[in-house]
Amino acid sequence: MQDYDFSNFEDFGSGAIDQDDHEPEHRLAGGAALAVVDGDRAVCDYLAGLFEGRVDTAGSLGELEPQLGLASRVVVLGPSCSTPDDLATVEAWGRRHPNVATVLVTSELSTQLLHKALRAGVKDVLSAPIEQAQLIETVDRVAEGLPSAEQLVSGPSGSPATSDESSGKGRVITVFSTKGGSGKTVTATNLAVVLAKRSAKPVVIIDGHLQFGDVAVMLKLHPKRTVVDAISQLDVLDANMLEDLTTVHEPSGLLVLPAPLEPTFADQISGPEMAALVEKVRSIAGYVVVDLPSIFNEVVLNVVEVSDDIIFVAGLDIPNIKNVKIGISTLNMLNVPREKLHLVLNRADSKVKLDVSEVERTLGVEAAAHVPSDVVVPISVNKGDPVVLSAPKSGVARSFEQLASRFLDGAVTQEPVASGRRKFFG
């Protein structure tokens, strides 16, 4: 495994790797090509040398652009490509070359650079010291999301918010908030239960709040396996193994992959690993609901990137609305399409002198669901019995049913399942 701290560029001098023109070209997932760009030839050759096979290299984005064509390609950008001009070029590539995706390698990562890079359309940002395996895994993951030449010619086959039935991929719905106590986990668990009862395909909920996740508590489960176990088996994870790793919520048939049992285990899971887990699960299940923590960290950014829909939960109070506005602005900076966002206003009928329509105008998003304030919610939470099951005729339950219908429209549904374990996969 090779590591390198880019803070000391002169170390490259004797370690530069010669590229053999007769060596087979390195190919990624789906046959995508690979290129490396950096103004420092030694850095460029070093990064290219971390991959087996011949890799195209260039000293600038302008030098590489004539070679892009229609073939799918991942471009690894070296530290010299983090300038405003280069990031503007990357953003322009997003419009001109949908077949190209970029990964930025930087010697020093700041929040400002991360936001600028992601806003420009860079798919991932890695900072020194660079580990060879991490770089290869990141580039392969990015390559998997590139469209094929046939897709580019024929154009998109449907709305980006629908599941890709032709590829067999399930729909990923993340539930997020910028403030704790907003009702995020209540929303995630109730939505997942409704989907599990109505969908003909398996539904999995993943607790992405790796330190203090409450999904298992909300469903009154005592899991033996967690996200940590799934990550450790990621390379060999299949339908049978997923069924063994998840805990079944018997009343609904929902499959639950809970957060680690100890907060310290959260440090063992990286953002790219969580995204890879979500992608693997979506290849098996019909719907994947991910409950995320109320913070923009590496895990959140990576999961948001692979999500089809993002449910933003907000309470009706000024601090909550302020944080949600900042959160939506941040997602806009990260180039998250507005059609992916679904606003849920919790306790929407509370007498707090905040007009719902005014809140929607302030946030620039029309609410997908208004969840009323009702004592049935804390009762259901304390019992570990989702409100859609414990009080199905309540206004709260009807709101969650309405929210779920947004994602079930056009999908094959079934009548609510009876209690008891059923065969989920094949």
N, C-alpha and C positions, 0 to 999 in steps of 0.2 A: 504494500500500500504506500503510495507516495503522498507526502504532504509538502506544502510550500507556503511560506508566509510572504505575500507579495509586498510587504513593507521594505524588502531589501532586494531590489531588482538586479543589482550587480551580480548576485549569485548565479544568474542565468548564464553568464558568459561561457563557462566551460561545460555547462550541462545542456546546452541547446541540442535538440534532437533533429537530425537530418531527415528530411522526407524523401523517400524513394519513389520516384515517379512510376516505377514498375510494380509497386506494391498494390494489392487490391484495395479499392476504395472502401472506406468504412461506411457501413449502412446501418440505419437505425430501424425502429419499429415501423412497419408499413413500407419499408424500402426507402425511407427518407434519407437524404444526403446530409452531410455534416460539414460545416465550415467554421473556422476560427479567425477572428479579426482582432488585431491590436497593432498600434503604431510602433511598438517595440518588438523587433523581430525575435529576440530571444524569448520574450514572454509568449509570443504567438506560437513559436515552435515548441515551447514547453507544454502549453495547453494542448496543442495538437498531438504531442507525443503521449499524452495520457490515454489516448484511444488507439486500439489496434487497427492497423490498416492505414491507407493513405487518407489524409484529411486535407481538404482545400483550405488554403490560408490566404489572407490579404492584409495589407497594411492599413486599410481604411474601408469604411462602408461604401464609399464611392467606387473604390477599386473592385469590390465584390459585386455590386449591384448588377452590372451587365451579365453576370453569370447566373443570375437567379432563375430565370425562365419560369416554367410551370411545374417543375418537379418540387415535391415537398422537401423542405430543407430546414434544419435547425442551425442557427448561427450562434456560436459562443462568442460573446463580446468580452474582450479583455478590459483591464482597468482604464486604459486610455480612451475607451468608448463611452465613458460616463459623463462627457461634456454635454451642455445644453444643446449644442448643434447636432451631436450624434444622436441624442435621444429624440430630437425633432425628426431626424431622418428615420429612426426606428418607427416613430408614430406614423410617418408618411408611408412607410413600408406596409403598415397594417392595412392601409387603404389600397395600395397598389399591388401588394403581393400577399394575398391571404394564405398562400401556400408556405409562407416563411414564418418561423417562430424564433424568438431570441431568448437567450439566457445570459445574464450579465454576471461576470466575475469581477469583484472589486477588492482592492487592498484594504479599504476601510469603509464599513457600512454604517450609514447614518439614517435616521428616520426620514430626513428630508430627501436623501438620495433614493431610498426605497420607494417613497411616494411618487417621486418624479419618474422613476424607471417603470413602475407598474402602471402609472397613468399613461406613459408613452406606449404601453403595450408589451413591455418585457414580461415574459411568462414567469421567470423566477430570478432571484438575485442571491448569489452565493458570495460569502466573504472569506478572506484568507484567515487561517491556513486552509487550503483546499485539499480535501481528501479525494483521491481518485475515484473510489467507489461512489461517493456522494455525487460527484460531477457526472459520472456515467449514468447513474440512476435518474438524476434530474433530467438529463438530456433525453434519455429514453422515454421518460414519462411525458415530456413535452411533445416528443415526436408522435406519440400515440394519439394526441389530440389534433394533429394536422389533417386537413381534408385531403382526399386522394385527387388525382388529376381528373378522374371521372366525375367526382362530386363538384369540382370547380367548373367543369363544362356544363353539367346539367343544372347546377344551382342548388340551393337548399331545398330539401324535400318537405319541409314543414316548419312550423313555428319552433323557435329555439326553446320554448317553454314546455314542449311535449316530449314524452319519452321516445327514444329511437327504437321502435319495435322491430325494424328491419335488421338492426344490429344486435337485438336481444338485450339491449341495455335498459335497466330500470331507471326510474326518475328519482333524482336526488333533491330532496327538499330540506334545506337547512333552516333552523329556527334560531334567531339571533336577537339580541337587545343590547343597548349600550348602558343599561342600568340594572343592577340586581333588584330583585323583588318585583319585576314588571309582570310576572306571570309567564315567563318564557318556557319553563319546563312544563308547567300545566298545559300550555298550548301545544308543545311538542308531543307530550304523551297522549293527550286527548285526540289530536289529529292522527297520530299513528294508530291508535286503537280504532278509530273510524275507518281508516284506510284498510286496516287488517280485516275488519269485519265485512267490508264491501268489495275488496279486490279479490279477483280470482287468482292472483299471483301472490307469492309470499311478500310480506312487508317486514322490514327490519328497522329498528330504531337503534342508533349508535349514540351513546353518551359521550360527546366531545368535550365536556367539562372535565378534563382529566384529573384535576385536583379534588374538586368537591362536587362531583356529579350526583344528582338526586333522582335520576330516572328510575332506578331500581326501587328506591323508597316510594316514589309516587305510585308504583305498580305493585307494591307489597311483595317484592321478590327477594329471594336470598340466593344470589348467583354464586356459582363456584368458579366460573370462567369470566374473564373481562377482556377489555380492549387489548390489554398487554398480551394475553395469550394469543389473540388473533394476529397481532403484529408479529409475534415470534414465529407464527406459522404462515406468514404472508405468501412466501414463495410456493407453498404447496396447498394453499387454501382452496378448497372446492366445495361443492354443495353439501356433501355429506359431512365434511369437517365443520362447515359453518353451522349446520344444524346441531352438531355436538357442542360447539362453542357457545351458542346462544342459549338463553333461558327463555322458556315459553311462558307468555302471559296467557294462561289457560282460558279465561273468559272470552278473549278476543282472537287468540291464535297469533298475536303479535310476537315476533322474535326480538329479543332484547340482548344487545351487546353493551353491558354496563361499563361505567368508568372504573379505573383501578380501585382496589380496596384500600390502598394506602396512597396518600397524596404524593409521597416521594417517588412513586412509580411514574408519575407524569413526566419527569425529566428524561425518562428512557424513550419517550416517543417524540419524534420530530414531526414537523409540519408535512414534509413530503411523504413520510410513512403513513400519516393519517389520510392524506389524499389518495395514496395508493390503496389503502384499506377500503375507502369508500368506493373507489373504482372497481375493486375486486368484488365487493358485495353487490354493487349495482349490476354486475354481469350475471349475478345469480338470482337476485330478487327483483320483484316488480316495482317496489318503492323502497327508498332508503330515506329515513328521516334522521337528521343529525341535530342534536341539541348542543349548541355551542356556548362557550362562556361569554360573559359580557365584557369583552376586551379584544382589541385588535392585536393578536399575537401571531406567531408563525403558523400555528395550527389553524386558526381562524382564516387567515389569508389563503392558505393552501386549500382548505375545504371549500371556501367560497368560490375559488377559481373553478372547481369541478362541479359546482352545483347547478342544477337547472332552475331552481326557484329559491328565493331567500325570503323568509317570513320575518318581518321586523316587528317586534312586539313593543308597544309603548303604553305606559300608564298615563292617565289624565292629570298630570301635575307639571308645573313649570320646569323643574329640574329634569324630569323625564323627557319632556318635549325638547328641551334644549339639547340634551345628549343625543336624542334620536336625530335631530337636525344635523348635528355634527357627524353622526354616524352615516347618514345618507350621503352627506357631502363627501365623506371619505370613500364610500363605495363608488361614487361618481368619479372621484380621482383615480380609482383603481380600474376604471373602464367597465364597471359592472352595468350591463344594459338595464335601463329603467324598467323594461317589461318583466324582468326577473323578480322585481321587488313586490312584495305583498304586505301592506301595512295592516297590522291588527291592533285596534285600540281596545285596551283592557279596561274594565270598570267604566265603560263608555257612558253609562247613565248616572255616574256619580254626581252629586250636587256640589260641584267644586267651582262653579262659575266660569267654566271653560267650555266654549261652544265647539262641538265636534267639527262642524264645517269650517270654522276658523282655524282649528288645529290642522285640518287637512290642507287648507290653503297655505298655511305657514310652512308645512313640510313639503308641499308640492306633490303630494301623493294622496290619491283617494283610498280610503280604508277598504280592505277586502272583507273585513269582518269587524263588527262592533260587539264586544263581549260585555254583557251587562254585569253589574255588581250583584252578587247573590251569595247568601250564606252557605249554599250547597257546595261552593268551591272549597273553603277551608275545611268543611266537614269531609269532603271526598279526599282531600290531601291527607288529613289526619288518619283516615281509614285506609289509605292506599288503594282507593277504588275510584277510577276515573269518572268524572261527572257525567260523561256520555253513557256510562253504564249504570251509575248509581242514581242519577236523576235525569233520565233521557228526555223527559217532557219539559225540562227547565229551559229558560231562555239561553242560558250559557251553553247547554248541550246543543241546542238548535244552531247557535252561532258557530260552533265547531263543526257541526254537520255541513253547514253552508260553506265553511272554509274548505272542507275536504272535497266538496263537490266541484270546486275549481280544478282540482287535479284528477278527479275521477271522470269528468266529462270526456266522452269519447273512448273511455277505457271499458273493458269487459268487466262487469261487476257481478257480484253474487248476493244472494240474500244473506243476512247476518248468520254467521256460523254458530253452531251449537257449542256449548262448553265441551272441553276435552281436547286432547292432542290429536292433530291430524297430520298426515304426511305432507310436508311442505315442499320438498324438492323432488320432482320427477317420480 
